[in-house]
Amino acid sequence: MGSPRLSMGEKQLLVSLRNTGKSISEISGKIRRSKATVSKYIKGVPVLPEFQKEWLAKRGGNALRAQERKNIATLKAKRILGSSQSKEPLLTAASLYWGEGNKKDFGFTNSDPLMIATLIKCLSDLGLSIERLRISIRVYSDVDIESAKTHWAKVIGINSNKILSVNILHGKKSGKLPFGMCRVRIARGNDYFNLLTTTIELISQKYAPIAQRTELQTPKL
């Protein structure tokens, strides 16, 4: 939700970049779109033979770097969980994200302003600068857009012009979602995504052993 659809020029550029062996992260940075969007549009796009060797080497390097970032995030999560001062915001943020967060990259969507505000406050307590937030909203066609933008801007503590986009759903939904839904993303958000998801893993390892997760068919993040 939130971001405008890719233009024909963006799609052509995306295909060209993939053809030459560019990674999802590289394409995302080039066209300034989320990794989830890039991943959706590169399905089935081939890497040309002359770029295969470089691409395969890059994939191996990316996997190693991703694992290294995850290891760093795990150590950080364990350190914070051992701190009485920072433990509460991390546990709260991880719990909220476990229920409502995107499982591929950082993205959190909800219509409850208290939930959105709580998540952002916890992330702020964990060191996130509000300047890194990327906010978009989704509203039904009968909702006043400016009122919705003002509402969510106040909840988050930003100017309404900082809301990047508004996705309008056609139809009406009387009595529900008076200001629509808010989506929170973070610029270069892998650090916080890894921090929260590794914390979730640590929680599940402590309270739901592997055998129990398998029996309940609970997916591991």
Phi and psi in degrees as GROMACS dihedral restraints (atoms count N, CA, C in turn):
[ dihedral_restraints ]
;  ai    aj    ak    al  type     phi  dphi    fc
    3     4     5     6     1    93.5    20    10
    4     5     6     7     1   -58.9    20    10
    6     7     8     9     1   -80.9    20    10
    7     8     9    10     1   141.1    20    10
    9    10    11    12     1   -61.6    20    10
   10    11    12    13     1   154.6    20    10
   12    13    14    15     1   -65.1    20    10
   13    14    15    16     1   155.3    20    10
   15    16    17    18     1   -66.3    20    10
   16    17    18    19     1   138.5    20    10
   18    19    20    21     1   -76.4    20    10
   19    20    21    22     1   167.7    20    10
   21    22    23    24     1   -60.9    20    10
   22    23    24    25     1   -38.4    20    10
   24    25    26    27     1   -63.9    20    10
   25    26    27    28     1   -40.4    20    10
   27    28    29    30     1   -65.6    20    10
   28    29    30    31     1   -40.1    20    10
   30    31    32    33     1   -63.7    20    10
   31    32    33    34     1   -42.3    20    10
   33    34    35    36     1   -64.9    20    10
   34    35    36    37     1   -40.7    20    10
   36    37    38    39     1   -65.3    20    10
   37    38    39    40     1   -41.4    20    10
   39    40    41    42     1   -59.8    20    10
   40    41    42    43     1   -46.9    20    10
   42    43    44    45     1   -61.7    20    10
   43    44    45    46     1   -43.9    20    10
   45    46    47    48     1   -61.8    20    10
   46    47    48    49     1   -43.3    20    10
   48    49    50    51     1   -65.3    20    10
   49    50    51    52     1   -40.0    20    10
   51    52    53    54     1   -67.6    20    10
   52    53    54    55     1   -39.9    20    10
   54    55    56    57     1   -55.3    20    10
   55    56    57    58     1   -34.3    20    10
   57    58    59    60     1   -92.4    20    10
   58    59    60    61     1    13.0    20    10
   60    61    62    63     1    86.7    20    10
   61    62    63    64     1    16.4    20    10
   63    64    65    66     1   -73.5    20    10
   64    65    66    67     1   143.4    20    10
   66    67    68    69     1   -78.3    20    10
   67    68    69    70     1   168.8    20    10
   69    70    71    72     1   -59.2    20    10
   70    71    72    73     1   -42.3    20    10
   72    73    74    75     1   -63.8    20    10
   73    74    75    76     1   -42.2    20    10
   75    76    77    78     1   -65.3    20    10
   76    77    78    79     1   -42.8    20    10
   78    79    80    81     1   -66.5    20    10
   79    80    81    82     1   -42.2    20    10
   81    82    83    84     1   -56.8    20    10
   82    83    84    85     1   -44.9    20    10
   84    85    86    87     1   -67.8    20    10
   85    86    87    88     1   -34.0    20    10
   87    88    89    90     1   -71.5    20    10
   88    89    90    91     1   -45.6    20    10
   90    91    92    93     1   -97.8    20    10
   91    92    93    94     1    -0.1    20    10
   93    94    95    96     1    57.4    20    10
   94    95    96    97     1    48.4    20    10
   96    97    98    99     1  -127.1    20    10
   97    98    99   100     1   158.7    20    10
   99   100   101   102     1   -66.1    20    10
  100   101   102   103     1   156.2    20    10
  102   103   104   105     1   -62.7    20    10
  103   104   105   106     1   -33.9    20    10
  105   106   107   108     1   -63.2    20    10
  106   107   108   109     1   -41.2    20    10
  108   109   110   111     1   -65.4    20    10
  109   110   111   112     1   -45.9    20    10
  111   112   113   114     1   -60.0    20    10
  112   113   114   115     1   -46.6    20    10
  114   115   116   117     1   -57.7    20    10
  115   116   117   118     1   -38.1    20    10
  117   118   119   120     1   -64.1    20    10
  118   119   120   121     1   -40.7    20    10
  120   121   122   123     1   -88.5    20    10
  121   122   123   124     1   -14.4    20    10
  123   124   125   126     1   -92.5    20    10
  124   125   126   127     1    -2.2    20    10
  126   127   128   129     1   -57.9    20    10
  127   128   129   130     1   124.5    20    10
  129   130   131   132     1    85.0    20    10
  130   131   132   133     1    -5.7    20    10
  132   133   134   135     1   -82.6    20    10
  133   134   135   136     1   120.3    20    10
  135   136   137   138     1   -81.7    20    10
  136   137   138   139     1   152.4    20    10
  138   139   140   141     1   -91.1    20    10
  139   140   141   142     1   125.8    20    10
  141   142   143   144     1   -62.5    20    10
  142   143   144   145     1   147.9    20    10
  144   145   146   147     1   -51.1    20    10
  145   146   147   148     1   -40.6    20    10
  147   148   149   150     1   -68.8    20    10
  148   149   150   151     1   -11.9    20    10
  150   151   152   153     1  -110.6    20    10
  151   152   153   154     1     1.0    20    10
  153   154   155   156     1   -62.1    20    10
  154   155   156   157     1   -45.9    20    10
  156   157   158   159     1   -60.3    20    10
  157   158   159   160     1   -46.8    20    10
  159   160   161   162     1   -64.3    20    10
  160   161   162   163     1   -39.6    20    10
  162   163   164   165     1   -65.7    20    10
  163   164   165   166     1   -43.9    20    10
  165   166   167   168     1   -64.3    20    10
  166   167   168   169     1   -39.8    20    10
  168   169   170   171     1   -63.5    20    10
  169   170   171   172     1   -39.4    20    10
  171   172   173   174     1   -66.5    20    10
  172   173   174   175     1   -38.0    20    10
  174   175   176   177     1   -62.5    20    10
  175   176   177   178     1   -41.2    20    10
  177   178   179   180     1   -63.5    20    10
  178   179   180   181     1   -42.2    20    10
  180   181   182   183     1   -65.8    20    10
  181   182   183   184     1   -39.0    20    10
  183   184   185   186     1   -63.9    20    10
  184   185   186   187     1   -39.5    20    10
  186   187   188   189     1   -64.3    20    10
  187   188   189   190     1   -41.3    20    10
  189   190   191   192     1   -65.2    20    10
  190   191   192   193     1   -42.5    20    10
  192   193   194   195     1   -66.4    20    10
  193   194   195   196     1   -38.4    20    10
  195   196   197   198     1   -63.5    20    10
  196   197   198   199     1   -41.8    20    10
  198   199   200   201     1   -66.5    20    10
  199   200   201   202     1   -38.1    20    10
  201   202   203   204     1   -63.8    20    10
  202   203   204   205     1   -43.2    20    10
  204   205   206   207     1   -62.9    20    10
  205   206   207   208     1   -39.0    20    10
  207   208   209   210     1   -65.7    20    10
  208   209   210   211     1   -40.7    20    10
  210   211   212   213     1   -61.8    20    10
  211   212   213   214     1   -42.1    20    10
  213   214   215   216     1   -63.4    20    10
  214   215   216   217     1   -42.4    20    10
  216   217   218   219     1   -63.9    20    10
  217   218   219   220     1   -38.1    20    10
  219   220   221   222     1   -64.3    20    10
  220   221   222   223     1   -44.0    20    10
  222   223   224   225     1   -62.6    20    10
  223   224   225   226     1   -40.5    20    10
  225   226   227   228     1   -65.5    20    10
  226   227   228   229     1   -42.4    20    10
  228   229   230   231     1   -61.9    20    10
  229   230   231   232     1   -43.0    20    10
  231   232   233   234     1   -64.2    20    10
  232   233   234   235     1   -39.1    20    10
  234   235   236   237     1   -64.6    20    10
  235   236   237   238     1   -45.3    20    10
  237   238   239   240     1   -66.1    20    10
  238   239   240   241     1   -40.4    20    10
  240   241   242   243     1   -64.7    20    10
  241   242   243   244     1   -20.6    20    10
  243   244   245   246     1   -88.8    20    10
  244   245   246   247     1    -1.0    20    10
  246   247   248   249     1  -104.0    20    10
  247   248   249   250     1   125.1    20    10
  249   250   251   252     1   -66.1    20    10
  250   251   252   253     1   -26.8    20    10
  252   253   254   255     1   -77.2    20    10
  253   254   255   256     1   -40.8    20    10
  255   256   257   258     1  -101.6    20    10
  256   257   258   259     1    -8.4    20    10
  258   259   260   261     1   -61.2    20    10
  259   260   261   262     1   -45.4    20    10
  261   262   263   264     1   -62.1    20    10
  262   263   264   265     1   -49.9    20    10
  264   265   266   267     1   -62.7    20    10
  265   266   267   268     1   -34.8    20    10
  267   268   269   270     1   -67.1    20    10
  268   269   270   271     1   -46.2    20    10
  270   271   272   273     1   -63.4    20    10
  271   272   273   274     1   -40.3    20    10
  273   274   275   276     1   -65.5    20    10
  274   275   276   277     1   -47.6    20    10
  276   277   278   279     1   -62.5    20    10
  277   278   279   280     1   -43.0    20    10
  279   280   281   282     1   -64.2    20    10
  280   281   282   283     1   -40.3    20    10
  282   283   284   285     1   -64.7    20    10
  283   284   285   286     1   -43.7    20    10
  285   286   287   288     1   -62.7    20    10
  286   287   288   289     1   -44.6    20    10
  288   289   290   291     1   -67.4    20    10
  289   290   291   292     1   -34.8    20    10
  291   292   293   294     1   -57.0    20    10
  292   293   294   295     1   -40.3    20    10
  294   295   296   297     1   -83.5    20    10
  295   296   297   298     1   -33.3    20    10
  297   298   299   300     1  -125.1    20    10
  298   299   300   301     1    -3.6    20    10
  300   301   302   303     1   -87.3    20    10
  301   302   303   304     1   157.9    20    10
  303   304   305   306     1   -68.9    20    10
  304   305   306   307     1   139.3    20    10
  306   307   308   309     1   -93.0    20    10
  307   308   309   310     1    -3.3    20    10
  309   310   311   312     1  -106.5    20    10
  310   311   312   313     1   -38.8    20    10
  312   313   314   315     1  -150.9    20    10
  313   314   315   316     1   172.7    20    10
  315   316   317   318     1   -68.7    20    10
  316   317   318   319     1   119.6    20    10
  318   319   320   321     1  -164.1    20    10
  319   320   321   322     1   130.2    20    10
  321   322   323   324     1  -137.3    20    10
  322   323   324   325     1   122.1    20    10
  324   325   326   327     1  -126.5    20    10
  325   326   327   328     1   132.8    20    10
  327   328   329   330     1  -163.0    20    10
  328   329   330   331     1   160.1    20    10
  330   331   332   333     1   -99.8    20    10
  331   332   333   334     1    -6.3    20    10
  333   334   335   336     1   -87.9    20    10
  334   335   336   337     1   111.0    20    10
  336   337   338   339     1   -61.5    20    10
  337   338   339   340     1   -33.7    20    10
  339   340   341   342     1   -66.5    20    10
  340   341   342   343     1   -36.8    20    10
  342   343   344   345     1   -67.5    20    10
  343   344   345   346     1   -44.1    20    10
  345   346   347   348     1   -62.1    20    10
  346   347   348   349     1   -46.9    20    10
  348   349   350   351     1   -63.6    20    10
  349   350   351   352     1   -40.1    20    10
  351   352   353   354     1   -64.5    20    10
  352   353   354   355     1   -45.1    20    10
  354   355   356   357     1   -59.5    20    10
  355   356   357   358     1   -47.3    20    10
  357   358   359   360     1   -65.2    20    10
  358   359   360   361     1   -39.1    20    10
  360   361   362   363     1   -63.4    20    10
  361   362   363   364     1   -42.0    20    10
  363   364   365   366     1   -64.0    20    10
  364   365   366   367     1   -43.0    20    10
  366   367   368   369     1   -64.5    20    10
  367   368   369   370     1   -38.0    20    10
  369   370   371   372     1   -62.8    20    10
  370   371   372   373     1   -41.4    20    10
  372   373   374   375     1   -64.1    20    10
  373   374   375   376     1   -25.2    20    10
  375   376   377   378     1   -89.9    20    10
  376   377   378   379     1     5.1    20    10
  378   379   380   381     1   107.2    20    10
  379   380   381   382     1     2.0    20    10
  381   382   383   384     1   -73.5    20    10
  382   383   384   385     1   130.4    20    10
  384   385   386   387     1   -80.9    20    10
  385   386   387   388     1   134.2    20    10
  387   388   389   390     1   -61.7    20    10
  388   389   390   391     1   -21.1    20    10
  390   391   392   393     1   -65.8    20    10
  391   392   393   394     1   -19.9    20    10
  393   394   395   396     1   -85.7    20    10
  394   395   396   397     1    -7.6    20    10
  396   397   398   399     1   -70.4    20    10
  397   398   399   400     1   141.0    20    10
  399   400   401   402     1  -125.3    20    10
  400   401   402   403     1   108.8    20    10
  402   403   404   405     1  -109.9    20    10
  403   404   405   406     1   135.0    20    10
  405   406   407   408     1  -137.9    20    10
  406   407   408   409     1   160.2    20    10
  408   409   410   411     1  -132.4    20    10
  409   410   411   412     1   157.9    20    10
  411   412   413   414     1  -126.2    20    10
  412   413   414   415     1   128.1    20    10
  414   415   416   417     1  -134.6    20    10
  415   416   417   418     1   156.9    20    10
  417   418   419   420     1   -79.9    20    10
  418   419   420   421     1   158.7    20    10
  420   421   422   423     1   -63.7    20    10
  421   422   423   424     1   -19.4    20    10
  423   424   425   426     1   -90.7    20    10
  424   425   426   427     1     3.5    20    10
  426   427   428   429     1   -93.4    20    10
  427   428   429   430     1   136.4    20    10
  429   430   431   432     1   -71.5    20    10
  430   431   432   433     1   119.1    20    10
  432   433   434   435     1   -64.2    20    10
  433   434   435   436     1   -44.1    20    10
  435   436   437   438     1   -65.2    20    10
  436   437   438   439     1   -37.3    20    10
  438   439   440   441     1   -65.3    20    10
  439   440   441   442     1   -40.6    20    10
  441   442   443   444     1   -64.5    20    10
  442   443   444   445     1   -43.4    20    10
  444   445   446   447     1   -64.0    20    10
  445   446   447   448     1   -41.5    20    10
  447   448   449   450     1   -63.0    20    10
  448   449   450   451     1   -42.3    20    10
  450   451   452   453     1   -59.0    20    10
  451   452   453   454     1   -53.7    20    10
  453   454   455   456     1   -70.4    20    10
  454   455   456   457     1   -32.9    20    10
  456   457   458   459     1   -62.6    20    10
  457   458   459   460     1   -40.2    20    10
  459   460   461   462     1   -67.0    20    10
  460   461   462   463     1   -41.4    20    10
  462   463   464   465     1   -59.0    20    10
  463   464   465   466     1   -42.2    20    10
  465   466   467   468     1   -86.0    20    10
  466   467   468   469     1   -28.7    20    10
  468   469   470   471     1    90.0    20    10
  469   470   471   472     1    39.0    20    10
  471   472   473   474     1  -131.0    20    10
  472   473   474   475     1   169.6    20    10
  474   475   476   477     1   -76.0    20    10
  475   476   477   478     1   145.5    20    10
  477   478   479   480     1   -62.3    20    10
  478   479   480   481     1   -24.1    20    10
  480   481   482   483     1   -73.3    20    10
  481   482   483   484     1    -6.0    20    10
  483   484   485   486     1   -84.6    20    10
  484   485   486   487     1    -8.1    20    10
  486   487   488   489     1   -76.2    20    10
  487   488   489   490     1   117.2    20    10
  489   490   491   492     1   -70.2    20    10
  490   491   492   493     1   -38.9    20    10
  492   493   494   495     1  -157.0    20    10
  493   494   495   496     1   159.5    20    10
  495   496   497   498     1  -128.2    20    10
  496   497   498   499     1   122.0    20    10
  498   499   500   501     1  -100.1    20    10
  499   500   501   502     1   121.9    20    10
  501   502   503   504     1  -100.2    20    10
  502   503   504   505     1   125.1    20    10
  504   505   506   507     1   -95.3    20    10
  505   506   507   508     1   130.3    20    10
  507   508   509   510     1   -78.2    20    10
  508   509   510   511     1   146.4    20    10
  510   511   512   513     1   105.0    20    10
  511   512   513   514     1  -178.7    20    10
  513   514   515   516     1  -126.7    20    10
  514   515   516   517     1   151.7    20    10
  516   517   518   519     1  -139.9    20    10
  517   518   519   520     1    74.0    20    10
  519   520   521   522     1   -60.6    20    10
  520   521   522   523     1   136.6    20    10
  522   523   524   525     1    82.6    20    10
  523   524   525   526     1    -5.1    20    10
  525   526   527   528     1  -130.2    20    10
  526   527   528   529     1   150.5    20    10
  528   529   530   531     1    48.2    20    10
  529   530   531   532     1    58.8    20    10
  531   532   533   534     1   -60.9    20    10
  532   533   534   535     1   -24.7    20    10
  534   535   536   537     1  -121.4    20    10
  535   536   537   538     1    17.0    20    10
  537   538   539   540     1    75.0    20    10
  538   539   540   541     1  -157.5    20    10
  540   541   542   543     1  -118.5    20    10
  541   542   543   544     1   151.3    20    10
  543   544   545   546     1  -116.1    20    10
  544   545   546   547     1   135.5    20    10
  546   547   548   549     1  -113.6    20    10
  547   548   549   550     1   127.4    20    10
  549   550   551   552     1  -108.0    20    10
  550   551   552   553     1   124.1    20    10
  552   553   554   555     1  -125.6    20    10
  553   554   555   556     1   167.1    20    10
  555   556   557   558     1  -128.0    20    10
  556   557   558   559     1   130.5    20    10
  558   559   560   561     1   -62.7    20    10
  559   560   561   562     1   130.3    20    10
  561   562   563   564     1    50.3    20    10
  562   563   564   565     1    54.7    20    10
  564   565   566   567     1   -87.1    20    10
  565   566   567   568     1    10.8    20    10
  567   568   569   570     1   -60.4    20    10
  568   569   570   571     1   -33.0    20    10
  570   571   572   573     1   -63.6    20    10
  571   572   573   574     1   -44.8    20    10
  573   574   575   576     1   -76.8    20    10
  574   575   576   577     1   -32.2    20    10
  576   577   578   579     1   -60.9    20    10
  577   578   579   580     1   -47.4    20    10
  579   580   581   582     1   -64.7    20    10
  580   581   582   583     1   -39.9    20    10
  582   583   584   585     1   -61.6    20    10
  583   584   585   586     1   -46.4    20    10
  585   586   587   588     1   -71.8    20    10
  586   587   588   589     1   -41.6    20    10
  588   589   590   591     1   -71.0    20    10
  589   590   591   592     1   -34.5    20    10
  591   592   593   594     1   -70.5    20    10
  592   593   594   595     1   -33.2    20    10
  594   595   596   597     1   -64.4    20    10
  595   596   597   598     1   -41.0    20    10
  597   598   599   600     1   -60.2    20    10
  598   599   600   601     1   -42.1    20    10
  600   601   602   603     1   -62.5    20    10
  601   602   603   604     1   -42.7    20    10
  603   604   605   606     1   -63.1    20    10
  604   605   606   607     1   -40.0    20    10
  606   607   608   609     1   -63.7    20    10
  607   608   609   610     1   -46.6    20    10
  609   610   611   612     1   -67.1    20    10
  610   611   612   613     1   -34.6    20    10
  612   613   614   615     1   -65.7    20    10
  613   614   615   616     1   -33.2    20    10
  615   616   617   618     1   -78.0    20    10
  616   617   618   619     1   -41.9    20    10
  618   619   620   621     1  -104.5    20    10
  619   620   621   622     1   -16.0    20    10
  621   622   623   624     1  -136.1    20    10
  622   623   624   625     1    87.6    20    10
  624   625   626   627     1   -54.2    20    10
  625   626   627   628     1   160.2    20    10
  627   628   629   630     1   -54.2    20    10
  628   629   630   631     1   -44.3    20    10
  630   631   632   633     1   -59.5    20    10
  631   632   633   634     1   -39.7    20    10
  633   634   635   636     1   -70.2    20    10
  634   635   636   637     1   -39.8    20    10
  636   637   638   639     1   -62.8    20    10
  637   638   639   640     1   -39.0    20    10
  639   640   641   642     1   -66.1    20    10
  640   641   642   643     1   -44.1    20    10
  642   643   644   645     1   -61.6    20    10
  643   644   645   646     1   -39.4    20    10
  645   646   647   648     1   -85.5    20    10
  646   647   648   649     1    -3.3    20    10
  648   649   650   651     1    56.0    20    10
  649   650   651   652     1    41.4    20    10
  651   652   653   654     1   -87.1    20    10
  652   653   654   655     1   122.0    20    10
  654   655   656   657     1   -67.5    20    10
  655   656   657   658     1   140.9    20    10
  657   658   659   660     1   -90.5    20    10
  658   659   660   661     1   132.9    20    10
